[in-house]
């Protein structure tokens, strides 16, 4: 009989990057190991669609209450689980009630996976009023009660080790066979500098705007933003592409240069470098801020560039704009780094070990 693994995640399957690239792309591998997977998101598809939009407060409230009801009824089924994997939290607001019941009442071991500094306040403007309900303090207890913890980088692991000794690092990974299986075009006269991410992280681009404005004076290029909402930047080179799961890889592969600016902060330290890894997987030369795990991913000048100051960003962007040879050299080294250290294939054994309790 197949072993049953119950996955508790915040969002519907296939929608959120943190879920898609933390565990969803391992699901077929897990099934081949003899597991029967039961997937239980906290949010319904309907609530997910409106959650980060302005307004609709009552619909959001009822959607959240529906999530709590589904979690409550799920508890009666968890007694049959051979494995339980909780990604980030069992419920998106409130104290860790469900984790406590699973660990202390049902006496079931669970694996906890997280990829951000989720113990720190971080929220969108559209849901600021619900911020106090998030109970950020609960993260340490979810970690403490877990049988195993999977953290996305060293910074997150260091935090988790304060509360649990059984913590491993599994980086956010890229599926090079079924998803990021294209390579950008190096020999092109149409240079496209690009950034991808949600509107909540778009503010990280602002320090780059003066650099791009200066480069616009002497070079022809497009600055493409792939996101869920359009940006409001004063750039003549600006182009917006609305993020679409079906065209995500195609849209990213049109980039000639990928950028990932960040500011120094505890929240940024917890990031897992995913934007940079996406660029690198597609052979796109990447320029990242030297913050957190980016310093581990990038060997400066070999498989990408690390830039802090205005002059560093301007100089490295300029070099990549004018040289197809440099773009290809850096891009292919970046792809090689992902293949060896940040791909699903190179991390599957670690993930399989995570499931062994």
N, C-alpha and C positions, 0 to 999 in steps of 0.2 A: 504493500500500500504506500502511496506517495506521502511523503512528509509534508505537513501543511505549514506554510509560512504566511503569517498575516502581516501586511504592511500598512501602517498607519501614517498618513502623510497629510499635510495641510490642504493641498490642492488636487483637483482632478488630474487623472493620468494624462501625460503628454502636453501639459500646459506650462508648467513652471520650470525654468532652466535649472534651478537647484535640484529638482527631482529628476529631471530628464538625464542630467549628467552626473548625478550622485549614485542613483541606483536603477533607474528605469531601463537604461541601456544594458544592464546586466540580467534583466529578467529572463531572457531566452537561455542564457548560460545557466541560471539558477534552475530553471525547469529541466534542463538536460541533466542536472545533478540529482533529479528525482524528487524535486519539490513541487507541490501544488500551491500556486500563489493566489492568495485572496487579498485584493487591493481595496483599501477603505480610506478615501479622502474625507477630510473634515467638511470641506465646502462642496456643495453641489455645483454642477456645471452652471446653473442659472445664477447662483450667488457669486460665483467666481467672475462671471461676465460683468457684474455691476460693482464689485467690491471697491475698485480703485477709480471709479467714476465719481464726479461731484454729485451731491444730492442722493436721493433715494434712501434716506436714513432708515425708514421703517422696513423697506424691503431688505436692507442689509441686516437689520436686527432680527427679523424673522428667519432670514437665511442662516445667521449664526445660531439661533435657537434650534433650528433644524439640525445643524451640525452636532450640537450637544445631545439631541435626542438620538441621533444615529450612533453616536459614541456610546451612549448608555445602553442601547439595545445590543451593541456589539460585544459588550462585556460578557454576555451570556454565551457567546460563541467562542470567545477566546480560550475557554477551558479546553477546547479541542486543538489548540495551536501547538505545533512542535517548535516553532520559532516565531518570535514577534520582533519586527523591525519598526522602530519609531523614528521618523525623519523630522527633526527640529522640535516638534511638540505634538502631543495627541490632540490638544485643542488650542485654537489660535488666540484665545483670551482666557483670563482667569488663572487660578492656581493649578498646580499639577495633580488634580484630583484623579484623573484616569490613570496616570502613571503610578500613583500611590496604590490605587485599587489593584492594578495589574501585578505590582511587585509585592505588596504587603497582604492583600486579601486573597487574591487568586493564587499567589505564590508562583507566578510565572516569570521566568527570566526573559528580559528583553534586551535587544541591541539598540543602542542610540546612535544616530548619525547626524552630524551637523557640519555646516560649511561656512558659517559666518559668526561674528562675535555677537550672537543673539542675546547675550546677557546685557548688552548695552542698548539703550533706547534708540530706535531708528524707525521712522514712520513717515508716510506720505502726508502731504498737506490735506488731502481729501478725507483722511481718516484720523486727523490729529485729535479729534474729540474723544476717540476711543483709546488713546494712548495709555491712560492710567489703568485700563483694564488688561493690558498686556501681561502684567506680572512678570517683568523681566527677571526678578529674583528667583523664579522657579527653575531656571536652567540648571543651577548647581544641584538642586534636588533630583531633577530628572537624570543628571549624570551620576549622582551618588547611588541611586537605586538601580542603575543599569548593570547588567552582567558584563557587557562589553560596550566600549565606546569607539566610534569611528570619527576621527577629526580630519578636516581637510588640509591642515598645515601645522607647522610647528607651534605657531602662536596659539592656535586653538587647542592643540594637545597640551601645551603648558598650563592653560587654564583648567582643562578637564582633569589633569593629574592632581590638582588640589583636592579633588573630591572622589576620584576613582583611579586605582592603580592599573586597571586593565584597559589602557587606551592605545590605539594604533592609529597611524596616519594612512589614510587612503585618499590620494589627491582626487580632485574633480577631474574626470577623465573624458577623453574624446574617442568616439567610435570612428576609426579611420576607414572601416570597410563599408558600413551601411549609411553613414551620414557625411562626415567631412572627407569625402573621397574625390575632391576636385583639387586642381592646382591653379593658382592665379596666372594670368598672362603677363610674362615679364617683358616681352618685346612689344610694347605698345607706346604710342605717342600720347594716349589719353590717360594721364596720371590721375588716379583717384586716391586721395587720402581719406581714410574712413574710421568711424567709431560706431560701435553697437552697444546697446544697453537700454534700460528702461528710463523713463523720464525722471525717476527719483534719483538717478545717479548722473544725470546730464550736467549738473553743476560742476562736475569735475573737468569739463571741457573748457570752462571760462578762461582759465589762465593761458590756454592755447590760442585764443582768439587774436590777441595782438601779434603773435607769431605768424599766424595764417594771413592776417591782413598785410603784414610786411612782405611775405612771400608772394602774395597775389600781385604785387606791383611789378614783379619781374618774371613770374612763371605762370603758365597756364595749367591749372589743375582744378579738380572738383573736390570739395570737401563734403563727403556723404555721411549723413547720420541715419542709422537704421534703428528705429525705436518705435515704441507704441504711441508716442505723441510727438508732434513736430517741434523742433527747437525754435528759439527766438534769438538768433544770433545775427549780427550785422555783418554779413559776409557776402560778397558777390559770387563767391565760389560755392555757396551752400546748396546742397541738394538733400531732400528728405525722402527716405523710403520707409513706408510703414512696415513694421516687422510682421512677417507672415511665416508661420511655421512651414508651409508648403514650399516657399521660395527662399527660406532662410539661407541655405547653403549656396544656392545660386547667387543671391544678392551679395553675400560676403565674398564670394570668389571673384567678384568684379573689382574688389579693392586692390590697389597697387601697393599701398602702404597702410598698415593698421596702427592706431594709436590708443594707448590706455593711460591717460594722465590720472594721477591720484594725489591726494593731499595727505600729509602725515597726520594720522589720528588712530586711536585704538580700533575704531570700526574698520578703517582701511587696512590695518595690520591683519585683521581677520579675513580679508578677502583671499580667494584662492587662485587669483590670476587667470580667471576663466576667459576673459576677453582676449588676453594675450595668447592663450593656448589655442583659441579658435583661429586667430590669424595664422599662427605658426602651423597649425594642422593643414591649412590650405596653402602653405608655402608663401604666405604673405609676410614680408619683412615687418617686424613689430618694434615699436618704440614704446617703452613702458616707463613709468615713474619708479625709482628705486625704493619702493615701499613694500614691506612685508615679504610675502613669498615670491614676489617678482625678482628679488635679488637671488633667489635660489633657481628660478626658472631660466633667467637670462645670464649668459656669459657675455658681458658687454663687448660689442664689436665682433662677436663670433656667430651667435645664433639670434641676435637682436641687439637693441640698444637700450641703455638706461639713461634717462635724461631728467635733470632737475630744473635747471635754470633756463631763462629765455634764450640765451645764446646756445646752450646745448641743444634744445629742441629745434631752433632755427637751423643750426649747422647740420644736424643729422637728417632733418627733413630735406634740406637742400641737396645733400649728397645722394639721398635715395631718389629724389626727383630727377636728377640729371643722369644717373647711372643705372641702366638696366642690368649691367653686369653685377653691380653691388647688390641690387635688389634680389637677383637670383641666388647669389652666393649666400646672403644672409637668410633668405627665405627657405632655401633647401636645408640649411643647417637647423633652422627652427623646426621644420617638418621632422627632421631626424630626431631632434630632442623629444618631440611628442611621441614618436614611434617607440622610443626606447624607455621613456619614463612616465608618460602621461596618457597613454592609450588604454583602451579597455583590455586589449590583449596582454599588455605588459603588466597590468594590475589584477587580472582575473584571479590568480592564485591567492593573492592577498585578500581579495573579496571572499573567495571560497572559504578561506581560513576564518574569516570574520563570522561566518554562519555556523561554525562548529562550536557548540556550547558544551 
